[in-house]
Amino acid sequence: MRRFPPERIVCLTEETVETLYLLGEDHRIVGVSGYAVRPARVRKEKPRVSAFTSADLPKILALEPDLVLAFSDLQARIAADLARAGVAVHLFNQRDVAGCLAMIRTLGALVGAGERAEALARSYEARLEEASAESAGRPPLKVYFEEWDEPMISGIGWVSDLIGHAGGQDVFPDLSRMQAAKDRIVTTEQVIAAAPDVILASWCGKRVVIDRIRARPGWDAIPAVAAGRIHEIKSPLILQPGPAALMEGFDAIRAALA
């Protein structure tokens, strides 16, 4: 970084955008991902410079950023290209709730807003702890979360954690710790054998077709299908490892398990 706190930040994913707005540090943002939609005004206020696995490097460099914020191995090539161009990059890699909270605290430190970031993270921790206490003592509902349909991909770590805080039990907890989506692929036989009480689906940017899930061969024997407990959670709410998942995404899970 040329300056501290950085005055010109580019965010290549949406969770850092939302966090900076929540911290009152949005004036530092000079470019965002095309997927950034929270808060709604971001689409009018900030130029879009990237998708998820691709970015307009000349456009980013023209913004003269002090810092670019990236996420995961899927943006490693973009981060490397920016580093070779002399740009400071911080690449987050949060995969569970603890990582999401650490991201908030780290980002706060990077922009000189550590106390506000700590307060924000603690507020999310308190909500999760309160929800866990409310569901304590009740038999957990078994939950299958589907991140993609062809092939079927089960939920990632922060989703699994949120299901647990909401009083549910992820039917594929071990797979949720796998970072790569390809390592979380499940078969229809595995899901049938897991016998989830609730199915939650968020197909990463496309609309979930509940009738298509219900019509899968053999799935009529699954308790969730028989009881009509199949729910869509919109991707921007649950597949963003940050404030959206910890707030509205978590609320949507709780509502589905109520």
KAWO-V522908 format. One record per residue. N is the residue number from 1. RES is the residue in one letter. SS is DSSP state (@ for helix, = for strand, . for the rest). PHI is phi in radians with two decimals (NA if undefined). Layout:
n->{N,N}
res->{RES,RES}
ss->{SS,SS}
phi->{PHI,PHI}
This chain:
n->{1,2,3,4,5,6,7,8,9,10,11,12,13,14,15,16,17,18,19,20,21,22,23,24,25,26,27,28,29,30,31,32,33,34,35,36,37,38,39,40,41,42,43,44,45,46,47,48,49,50,51,52,53,54,55,56,57,58,59,60,61,62,63,64,65,66,67,68,69,70,71,72,73,74,75,76,77,78,79,80,81,82,83,84,85,86,87,88,89,90,91,92,93,94,95,96,97,98,99,100,101,102,103,104,105,106,107,108,109,110,111,112,113,114,115,116,117,118,119,120,121,122,123,124,125,126,127,128,129,130,131,132,133,134,135,136,137,138,139,140,141,142,143,144,145,146,147,148,149,150,151,152,153,154,155,156,157,158,159,160,161,162,163,164,165,166,167,168,169,170,171,172,173,174,175,176,177,178,179,180,181,182,183,184,185,186,187,188,189,190,191,192,193,194,195,196,197,198,199,200,201,202,203,204,205,206,207,208,209,210,211,212,213,214,215,216,217,218,219,220,221,222,223,224,225,226,227,228,229,230,231,232,233,234,235,236,237,238,239,240,241,242,243,244,245,246,247,248,249,250,251,252,253,254,255,256,257,258}
res->{M,R,R,F,P,P,E,R,I,V,C,L,T,E,E,T,V,E,T,L,Y,L,L,G,E,D,H,R,I,V,G,V,S,G,Y,A,V,R,P,A,R,V,R,K,E,K,P,R,V,S,A,F,T,S,A,D,L,P,K,I,L,A,L,E,P,D,L,V,L,A,F,S,D,L,Q,A,R,I,A,A,D,L,A,R,A,G,V,A,V,H,L,F,N,Q,R,D,V,A,G,C,L,A,M,I,R,T,L,G,A,L,V,G,A,G,E,R,A,E,A,L,A,R,S,Y,E,A,R,L,E,E,A,S,A,E,S,A,G,R,P,P,L,K,V,Y,F,E,E,W,D,E,P,M,I,S,G,I,G,W,V,S,D,L,I,G,H,A,G,G,Q,D,V,F,P,D,L,S,R,M,Q,A,A,K,D,R,I,V,T,T,E,Q,V,I,A,A,A,P,D,V,I,L,A,S,W,C,G,K,R,V,V,I,D,R,I,R,A,R,P,G,W,D,A,I,P,A,V,A,A,G,R,I,H,E,I,K,S,P,L,I,L,Q,P,G,P,A,A,L,M,E,G,F,D,A,I,R,A,A,L,A}
ss->{.,.,.,.,.,.,.,.,=,=,=,.,.,@,@,@,@,@,@,@,@,@,.,.,.,@,@,@,=,=,=,=,=,.,.,.,.,.,.,.,.,@,@,@,@,.,.,=,=,=,.,.,.,.,=,.,@,@,@,@,@,@,.,.,.,.,=,=,=,=,=,.,@,@,@,@,@,@,@,@,@,@,@,@,.,.,.,.,=,=,=,=,.,.,.,.,@,@,@,@,@,@,@,@,@,@,@,@,@,@,.,.,.,@,@,@,@,@,@,@,@,@,@,@,@,@,@,@,@,@,@,@,@,@,@,.,.,.,.,.,=,=,=,=,=,=,=,=,=,.,.,=,=,=,.,.,@,@,@,@,@,@,@,@,@,.,.,=,=,=,.,.,.,.,@,@,@,.,.,.,@,@,@,@,=,.,.,@,@,@,@,@,@,@,.,.,.,=,=,=,=,.,=,.,.,=,.,.,.,@,@,@,@,@,.,.,.,.,@,@,@,.,@,@,@,@,.,.,.,=,=,=,.,.,@,@,@,@,.,.,.,.,@,@,@,@,@,@,@,@,@,@,@,@,@,@,@,.}
phi->{NA,-1.38,-2.33,-2.32,-1.15,-1.05,-1.70,-2.33,-1.98,-1.91,-1.94,-1.59,-2.41,-1.36,-1.18,-1.28,-1.06,-1.08,-1.10,-1.12,-1.09,-1.13,-1.47,1.29,-1.99,-1.17,-1.14,-1.43,-1.38,-2.04,-2.83,-2.41,-1.19,-1.14,-1.56,-1.25,-2.30,-2.19,-1.20,-1.00,-1.22,-1.06,-1.19,-1.62,-1.59,-2.18,-1.19,-1.61,-2.19,-2.71,-1.71,-1.90,-1.81,-2.45,-2.61,-1.59,-1.04,-1.00,-1.16,-1.13,-1.11,-1.14,-1.39,0.88,-1.23,-1.41,-2.69,-2.03,-1.83,-2.19,-2.50,1.23,-1.07,-1.21,-1.93,-1.09,-1.14,-1.08,-1.06,-1.14,-1.09,-1.20,-1.10,-1.13,-1.50,1.59,-1.64,-1.29,-2.26,-2.06,-1.86,-1.42,-2.57,-1.22,-2.26,-2.50,-1.09,-1.02,-1.16,-1.08,-1.18,-1.14,-1.03,-1.06,-1.17,-1.15,-1.10,-1.03,-1.11,-1.13,-1.92,1.26,-2.17,-1.07,-1.19,-1.16,-1.16,-1.09,-1.11,-1.13,-1.07,-1.13,-1.14,-1.20,-1.04,-1.12,-1.08,-1.15,-1.14,-1.11,-1.13,-1.06,-1.14,-1.13,-1.62,-1.06,1.61,-1.60,-1.05,-1.24,-1.37,-1.38,-2.19,-1.87,-1.84,-1.95,-1.50,-2.73,-1.83,-2.38,-1.36,-1.27,-2.14,-1.45,-1.23,-1.45,-0.96,-1.17,-1.16,-1.05,-1.08,-1.16,-1.03,-1.10,-1.13,-1.47,1.66,-1.86,-2.35,-1.06,-1.35,-2.24,-1.10,-1.18,-1.15,-1.09,-1.53,-1.42,-1.25,-1.42,-1.03,-1.10,-1.55,-1.98,-1.24,-2.17,-1.73,-1.07,-1.14,-1.14,-1.18,-1.05,-1.16,-1.26,0.86,-1.14,-1.43,-2.41,-1.99,-1.97,-2.35,-2.60,-1.56,0.74,1.83,-2.17,-1.17,-1.35,-1.82,-1.09,-1.07,-1.20,-1.14,-1.06,-1.52,-1.09,-0.97,1.49,-1.37,-1.14,-1.46,-1.32,-0.91,-1.08,-1.24,-1.06,-1.61,1.25,-1.75,-2.07,-2.30,-1.58,-2.09,-1.04,-0.93,-1.07,-1.52,-2.10,-1.68,-1.81,-1.38,-2.91,-0.96,-1.03,-1.13,-1.28,-1.88,-1.12,-1.09,-1.11,-1.06,-1.15,-1.11,-1.06,-1.10,-1.20,-1.64,-1.19}
